[in-house]
Amino acid sequence: MRRIILANALTAFAVQASAATCAAQSMDKKLAGAAEKSFMKKCEADAKATCEASAKEKKLAGAAQTSFVKKCVADAVGG
């Protein structure tokens, strides 16, 4: 039980830490061109890994997992 609570707390912290979207972080860093593309690609990959871990902790599967991860990544990447 403690592990689940700790995992949820860490996930919530990770989501809050990335509250600034990838797009916002890119703008803050004043990235452009290839640097921006590389940053966005890595940021999206990191967001996907975090979202997939969160979906696994929530024991989601199938369409629910796909939908959750898709929305989670979209929220993290921004636009």
MARTI-414757 format. One record per atom (N, C-alpha, C): z negated, x negated, y negated; atom name. Coordinates in steps of 0.05 Angstrom, whole numbers, plus 5000, padded with zeros to 4 digits. Atoms other than C-alpha are relative to their C-alpha. Layout:
! residues N
<atom <Z, X, Y>, CA>,
...
***
This chain:
! residues 79
<atom <5000, 4984, 5024>, N>,
<atom <5000, 5000, 5000>, CA>,
<atom <5000, 4983, 4975>, C>,
<atom <5001, 5018, 5024>, N>,
<atom <4983, 4944, 4952>, CA>,
<atom <5027, 4986, 4995>, C>,
<atom <4974, 5013, 5003>, N>,
<atom <5050, 4911, 4966>, CA>,
<atom <5020, 5019, 4986>, C>,
<atom <4982, 4980, 5012>, N>,
<atom <5087, 4975, 4947>, CA>,
<atom <4994, 5003, 4971>, C>,
<atom <5008, 4997, 5028>, N>,
<atom <5047, 4982, 4883>, CA>,
<atom <5009, 4975, 4984>, C>,
<atom <4992, 5025, 5013>, N>,
<atom <5060, 4908, 4866>, CA>,
<atom <5030, 4999, 4997>, C>,
<atom <4970, 5001, 5001>, N>,
<atom <5134, 4914, 4882>, CA>,
<atom <5010, 5019, 4978>, C>,
<atom <4992, 4981, 5021>, N>,
<atom <5140, 4976, 4837>, CA>,
<atom <4993, 4989, 4973>, C>,
<atom <5007, 5012, 5026>, N>,
<atom <5103, 4941, 4781>, CA>,
<atom <5019, 4978, 4992>, C>,
<atom <4981, 5022, 5006>, N>,
<atom <5148, 4880, 4786>, CA>,
<atom <5028, 5011, 4993>, C>,
<atom <4974, 4987, 5006>, N>,
<atom <5210, 4925, 4786>, CA>,
<atom <4999, 5012, 4972>, C>,
<atom <5003, 4988, 5027>, N>,
<atom <5185, 4962, 4725>, CA>,
<atom <5000, 4978, 4979>, C>,
<atom <5001, 5022, 5018>, N>,
<atom <5171, 4896, 4691>, CA>,
<atom <5028, 4988, 4996>, C>,
<atom <4973, 5011, 5001>, N>,
<atom <5241, 4870, 4708>, CA>,
<atom <5018, 5018, 4984>, C>,
<atom <4983, 4981, 5015>, N>,
<atom <5273, 4933, 4680>, CA>,
<atom <4993, 4999, 4971>, C>,
<atom <5008, 5002, 5028>, N>,
<atom <5232, 4929, 4616>, CA>,
<atom <5009, 4974, 4988>, C>,
<atom <4992, 5026, 5010>, N>,
<atom <5247, 4855, 4609>, CA>,
<atom <5030, 5000, 4993>, C>,
<atom <4972, 4998, 5005>, N>,
<atom <5321, 4872, 4612>, CA>,
<atom <5007, 5024, 4984>, C>,
<atom <4995, 4976, 5016>, N>,
<atom <5313, 4931, 4565>, CA>,
<atom <5023, 4996, 4980>, C>,
<atom <4977, 5006, 5016>, N>,
<atom <5361, 4896, 4519>, CA>,
<atom <5024, 4997, 5019>, C>,
<atom <4977, 5000, 4982>, N>,
<atom <5428, 4909, 4552>, CA>,
<atom <5014, 4973, 4999>, C>,
<atom <4984, 5024, 4999>, N>,
<atom <5475, 4854, 4572>, CA>,
<atom <5017, 4997, 4975>, C>,
<atom <4983, 5000, 5023>, N>,
<atom <5521, 4874, 4516>, CA>,
<atom <4984, 4992, 4975>, C>,
<atom <5017, 5006, 5023>, N>,
<atom <5464, 4871, 4465>, CA>,
<atom <4992, 4970, 5000>, C>,
<atom <5007, 5028, 4997>, N>,
<atom <5442, 4803, 4491>, CA>,
<atom <5024, 4982, 4992>, C>,
<atom <4975, 5015, 5006>, N>,
<atom <5514, 4778, 4486>, CA>,
<atom <5004, 4999, 4969>, C>,
<atom <4996, 4999, 5030>, N>,
<atom <5518, 4801, 4413>, CA>,
<atom <4979, 4983, 4986>, C>,
<atom <5022, 5016, 5012>, N>,
<atom <5450, 4770, 4397>, CA>,
<atom <5006, 4970, 5002>, C>,
<atom <4993, 5028, 4996>, N>,
<atom <5475, 4704, 4425>, CA>,
<atom <5026, 4992, 4987>, C>,
<atom <4974, 5004, 5014>, N>,
<atom <5540, 4712, 4386>, CA>,
<atom <5021, 4986, 5018>, C>,
<atom <4980, 5011, 4981>, N>,
<atom <5582, 4698, 4448>, CA>,
<atom <5027, 5013, 4996>, C>,
<atom <4973, 4989, 5002>, N>,
<atom <5657, 4707, 4449>, CA>,
<atom <5017, 4986, 5020>, C>,
<atom <4980, 5012, 4982>, N>,
<atom <5716, 4693, 4494>, CA>,
<atom <4989, 4996, 5028>, C>,
<atom <5007, 5007, 4972>, N>,
<atom <5704, 4658, 4560>, CA>,
<atom <4969, 4999, 5003>, C>,
<atom <5029, 5001, 4998>, N>,
<atom <5630, 4647, 4545>, CA>,
<atom <4988, 5028, 5003>, C>,
<atom <5010, 4973, 4998>, N>,
<atom <5619, 4721, 4535>, CA>,
<atom <5007, 5012, 5027>, C>,
<atom <4991, 4990, 4974>, N>,
<atom <5659, 4739, 4597>, CA>,
<atom <4982, 4989, 5023>, C>,
<atom <5017, 5013, 4980>, N>,
<atom <5619, 4690, 4639>, CA>,
<atom <4972, 5011, 4999>, C>,
<atom <5026, 4989, 5003>, N>,
<atom <5553, 4715, 4611>, CA>,
<atom <4998, 5028, 5010>, C>,
<atom <5000, 4972, 4992>, N>,
<atom <5570, 4788, 4622>, CA>,
<atom <5003, 5002, 5031>, C>,
<atom <4996, 4999, 4971>, N>,
<atom <5593, 4774, 4694>, CA>,
<atom <4973, 4993, 5014>, C>,
<atom <5026, 5008, 4988>, N>,
<atom <5527, 4738, 4711>, CA>,
<atom <4979, 5021, 4995>, C>,
<atom <5020, 4980, 5007>, N>,
<atom <5485, 4790, 4675>, CA>,
<atom <5004, 5025, 5017>, C>,
<atom <4995, 4976, 4983>, N>,
<atom <5519, 4847, 4713>, CA>,
<atom <4992, 4994, 5029>, C>,
<atom <5007, 5007, 4973>, N>,
<atom <5510, 4810, 4779>, CA>,
<atom <4969, 5000, 5004>, C>,
<atom <5029, 5000, 4999>, N>,
<atom <5436, 4800, 4764>, CA>,
<atom <4989, 5028, 4999>, C>,
<atom <5009, 4972, 5002>, N>,
<atom <5428, 4873, 4744>, CA>,
<atom <5005, 5014, 5027>, C>,
<atom <4994, 4987, 4974>, N>,
<atom <5462, 4895, 4809>, CA>,
<atom <4980, 4992, 5021>, C>,
<atom <5020, 5010, 4980>, N>,
<atom <5415, 4852, 4851>, CA>,
<atom <4973, 5014, 4995>, C>,
<atom <5026, 4987, 5006>, N>,
<atom <5354, 4880, 4815>, CA>,
<atom <5001, 5030, 5007>, C>,
<atom <4998, 4971, 4994>, N>,
<atom <5379, 4952, 4821>, CA>,
<atom <5001, 5005, 5030>, C>,
<atom <4999, 4996, 4971>, N>,
<atom <5395, 4944, 4895>, CA>,
<atom <4973, 4996, 5012>, C>,
<atom <5028, 5005, 4990>, N>,
<atom <5325, 4916, 4907>, CA>,
<atom <4983, 5024, 4994>, C>,
<atom <5015, 4976, 5007>, N>,
<atom <5296, 4975, 4870>, CA>,
<atom <5007, 5024, 5017>, C>,
<atom <4991, 4978, 4982>, N>,
<atom <5338, 5024, 4911>, CA>,
<atom <4988, 4997, 5028>, C>,
<atom <5011, 5005, 4974>, N>,
<atom <5314, 4991, 4974>, CA>,
<atom <4970, 5006, 5001>, C>,
<atom <5029, 4994, 5002>, N>,
<atom <5241, 4996, 4952>, CA>,
<atom <4995, 5030, 5000>, C>,
<atom <5002, 4971, 5001>, N>,
<atom <5253, 5070, 4939>, CA>,
<atom <5010, 5013, 5025>, C>,
<atom <4990, 4991, 4974>, N>,
<atom <5282, 5075, 5009>, CA>,
<atom <5023, 5020, 4997>, C>,
<atom <4976, 4984, 5004>, N>,
<atom <5347, 5105, 4984>, CA>,
<atom <5021, 4990, 5019>, C>,
<atom <4978, 5007, 4982>, N>,
<atom <5408, 5106, 5029>, CA>,
<atom <5024, 5018, 4994>, C>,
<atom <4976, 4984, 5003>, N>,
<atom <5479, 5130, 5028>, CA>,
<atom <5008, 5006, 4971>, C>,
<atom <4990, 4992, 5026>, N>,
<atom <5504, 5169, 4968>, CA>,
<atom <4978, 4997, 4979>, C>,
<atom <5022, 5003, 5019>, N>,
<atom <5435, 5169, 4935>, CA>,
<atom <4997, 4972, 4990>, C>,
<atom <5002, 5028, 5007>, N>,
<atom <5432, 5094, 4937>, CA>,
<atom <5023, 4991, 4982>, C>,
<atom <4976, 5007, 5016>, N>,
<atom <5503, 5086, 4911>, CA>,
<atom <4998, 5011, 4972>, C>,
<atom <5002, 4987, 5026>, N>,
<atom <5491, 5134, 4854>, CA>,
<atom <4978, 4987, 4983>, C>,
<atom <5022, 5013, 5014>, N>,
<atom <5424, 5102, 4836>, CA>,
<atom <5009, 4973, 4989>, C>,
<atom <4992, 5027, 5007>, N>,
<atom <5453, 5031, 4836>, CA>,
<atom <5021, 5001, 4977>, C>,
<atom <4979, 4998, 5020>, N>,
<atom <5514, 5052, 4796>, CA>,
<atom <4989, 5007, 4972>, C>,
<atom <5012, 4992, 5026>, N>,
<atom <5473, 5086, 4741>, CA>,
<atom <4982, 4977, 4990>, C>,
<atom <5018, 5021, 5007>, N>,
<atom <5421, 5030, 4741>, CA>,
<atom <5016, 4976, 4987>, C>,
<atom <4983, 5022, 5010>, N>,
<atom <5475, 4976, 4732>, CA>,
<atom <5013, 5007, 4973>, C>,
<atom <4988, 4991, 5025>, N>,
<atom <5510, 5017, 4678>, CA>,
<atom <4981, 4999, 4977>, C>,
<atom <5021, 5001, 5020>, N>,
<atom <5445, 5024, 4640>, CA>,
<atom <4993, 4972, 4991>, C>,
<atom <5007, 5028, 5006>, N>,
<atom <5430, 4950, 4645>, CA>,
<atom <5022, 4985, 4985>, C>,
<atom <4977, 5014, 5012>, N>,
<atom <5500, 4927, 4625>, CA>,
<atom <5005, 5010, 4971>, C>,
<atom <4995, 4989, 5027>, N>,
<atom <5508, 4974, 4566>, CA>,
<atom <5029, 5001, 4994>, C>,
<atom <4972, 4998, 5006>, N>,
<atom <5572, 4981, 4529>, CA>,
<atom <5007, 4996, 4972>, C>,
***
